[in-house]
Amino acid sequence: MILGTGIDLCEVSRMGAKVQAPADDFVAQVFLPGEIAYCGAKRHPAEHFAARFAAKEAVVKALAGAAGEGSFWQDIEITNEQDGRPVVRLHGRAKEMADALGVRRVFVSLTHTRDLAAATVVLEG
Ligand SMILES: CC(C)(COP(=O)(O)OP(=O)(O)OC[C@H]1O[C@@H](n2cnc3c(N)ncnc32)[C@H](O)[C@@H]1OP(=O)(O)O)[C@@H](O)C(=O)NCCC(=O)NCCS
């Protein structure tokens, strides 16, 4: 049973500016070490950061029925299988929300170009 869906777009240039700003702790606040390592190792890191940011926003939208106050970006982690497939891992409050909704599986798909990144998410119960 589908319990929720989410979609989000993120401009790569906006993410690039945030990622490169030296005094900005945006990256450390939003992304987990594994995400930072994955994106940082790519030729165009901002594209991958933007895709992950879009995925986190898409998860928040999908969980909207259960979402409370405050941000929980680091409770939503995007990892990749060996073949490249992205996977959503929920921690902390995001996991509690998903559990409360009865979510058993989270499906995610990412795409990115030089300009835009997008993500879609489906919650299955
Ligand atoms: C999966 C694939 C089609 C991505 O297409 P693309 O147009 O080059 O790139 P996009 O920007 O649309 O998507 C990139 C994202 O796809 C996702 N992805 C990678 N491999 C994937 C796979 N096997 N299945 C699903 N998603 C995958 C990743 O999330 C990636 O972004 P990330 O590295 O930031 O996590 C491409 O990597 C590919 O051809 N892989 C070879 C295996 C395959 O299945 N080919 C299709 C033959 S029809």
The ligand as an SDF file (V2000), in Angstrom:
LIG
                    3D

 48 50  0  0  0  0  0  0  0  0999 V2000
   21.2870    4.4580  -13.8810 C   0  0  0  0  0  0  0  0  0  0  0  0
   21.6460    5.3480  -15.0450 C   0  0  0  0  0  0  0  0  0  0  0  0
   20.6360    5.0520  -16.1390 C   0  0  0  0  0  0  0  0  0  0  0  0
   21.6350    6.8320  -14.6410 C   0  0  0  0  0  0  0  0  0  0  0  0
   21.3030    7.6670  -15.7290 O   0  0  0  0  0  0  0  0  0  0  0  0
   21.9850    9.0550  -16.0970 P   0  0  0  0  0  0  0  0  0  0  0  0
   21.0730    9.7620  -17.0490 O   0  0  0  0  0  0  0  0  0  0  0  0
   23.3930    8.8330  -16.4720 O   0  0  0  0  0  0  0  0  0  0  0  0
   22.0740    9.9050  -14.7410 O   0  0  0  0  0  0  0  0  0  0  0  0
   20.9370   10.6380  -13.8840 P   0  0  0  0  0  0  0  0  0  0  0  0
   21.4440   11.9860  -13.5310 O   0  0  0  0  0  0  0  0  0  0  0  0
   19.5760   10.5950  -14.4960 O   0  0  0  0  0  0  0  0  0  0  0  0
   20.8850    9.7350  -12.5680 O   0  0  0  0  0  0  0  0  0  0  0  0
   21.9780    9.6470  -11.7260 C   0  0  0  0  0  0  0  0  0  0  0  0
   21.4940    8.9430  -10.5030 C   0  0  0  0  0  0  0  0  0  0  0  0
   20.9410    7.6710  -10.8760 O   0  0  0  0  0  0  0  0  0  0  0  0
   20.9840    6.8470   -9.7340 C   0  0  0  0  0  0  0  0  0  0  0  0
   21.4190    5.5180  -10.1680 N   0  0  0  0  0  0  0  0  0  0  0  0
   22.6630    5.1020  -10.4820 C   0  0  0  0  0  0  0  0  0  0  0  0
   22.6420    3.8080  -10.8270 N   0  0  0  0  0  0  0  0  0  0  0  0
   21.3570    3.3870  -10.7110 C   0  0  0  0  0  0  0  0  0  0  0  0
   20.6920    2.1300  -10.9310 C   0  0  0  0  0  0  0  0  0  0  0  0
   21.3470    1.0470  -11.3290 N   0  0  0  0  0  0  0  0  0  0  0  0
   19.3440    2.0800  -10.7190 N   0  0  0  0  0  0  0  0  0  0  0  0
   18.6620    3.1770  -10.3010 C   0  0  0  0  0  0  0  0  0  0  0  0
   19.2550    4.3990  -10.0860 N   0  0  0  0  0  0  0  0  0  0  0  0
   20.5750    4.4860  -10.2970 C   0  0  0  0  0  0  0  0  0  0  0  0
   21.9580    7.4760   -8.7320 C   0  0  0  0  0  0  0  0  0  0  0  0
   21.2050    7.9610   -7.6500 O   0  0  0  0  0  0  0  0  0  0  0  0
   22.5710    8.6250   -9.5170 C   0  0  0  0  0  0  0  0  0  0  0  0
   22.8500    9.7750   -8.7580 O   0  0  0  0  0  0  0  0  0  0  0  0
   23.9420    9.7620   -7.5830 P   0  0  0  0  0  0  0  0  0  0  0  0
   25.2020    9.2010   -8.1090 O   0  0  0  0  0  0  0  0  0  0  0  0
   24.0580   11.2180   -7.2010 O   0  0  0  0  0  0  0  0  0  0  0  0
   23.3410    8.9320   -6.4790 O   0  0  0  0  0  0  0  0  0  0  0  0
   23.1030    5.0680  -15.5160 C   0  0  0  0  0  0  0  0  0  0  0  0
   23.9570    5.1730  -14.4040 O   0  0  0  0  0  0  0  0  0  0  0  0
   23.3030    3.7220  -16.1510 C   0  0  0  0  0  0  0  0  0  0  0  0
   23.1370    3.6140  -17.3510 O   0  0  0  0  0  0  0  0  0  0  0  0
   23.7320    2.6840  -15.4090 N   0  0  0  0  0  0  0  0  0  0  0  0
   24.1130    1.4150  -16.0260 C   0  0  0  0  0  0  0  0  0  0  0  0
   23.1650    0.3040  -15.7430 C   0  0  0  0  0  0  0  0  0  0  0  0
   21.8140    0.4460  -16.3500 C   0  0  0  0  0  0  0  0  0  0  0  0
   20.8710    0.0260  -15.7410 O   0  0  0  0  0  0  0  0  0  0  0  0
   21.6760    1.0190  -17.5880 N   0  0  0  0  0  0  0  0  0  0  0  0
   20.3750    1.2260  -18.1920 C   0  0  0  0  0  0  0  0  0  0  0  0
   20.2870    0.4980  -19.5040 C   0  0  0  0  0  0  0  0  0  0  0  0
   18.7260    0.8740  -20.3030 S   0  0  0  0  0  0  0  0  0  0  0  0
  1  2  1  0
  2  3  1  0
  2  4  1  0
  2 36  1  0
  4  5  1  0
  5  6  1  0
  6  7  2  0
  6  8  1  0
  6  9  1  0
  9 10  1  0
 10 11  2  0
 10 12  1  0
 10 13  1  0
 13 14  1  0
 14 15  1  0
 15 16  1  0
 15 30  1  0
 16 17  1  0
 17 18  1  0
 17 28  1  0
 18 19  1  0
 18 27  1  0
 19 20  2  0
 20 21  1  0
 21 22  1  0
 21 27  2  0
 22 23  1  0
 22 24  2  0
 24 25  1  0
 25 26  2  0
 26 27  1  0
 28 29  1  0
 28 30  1  0
 30 31  1  0
 31 32  1  0
 32 33  2  0
 32 34  1  0
 32 35  1  0
 36 37  1  0
 36 38  1  0
 38 39  2  0
 38 40  1  0
 40 41  1  0
 41 42  1  0
 42 43  1  0
 43 44  2  0
 43 45  1  0
 45 46  1  0
 46 47  1  0
 47 48  1  0
M  END
$$$$
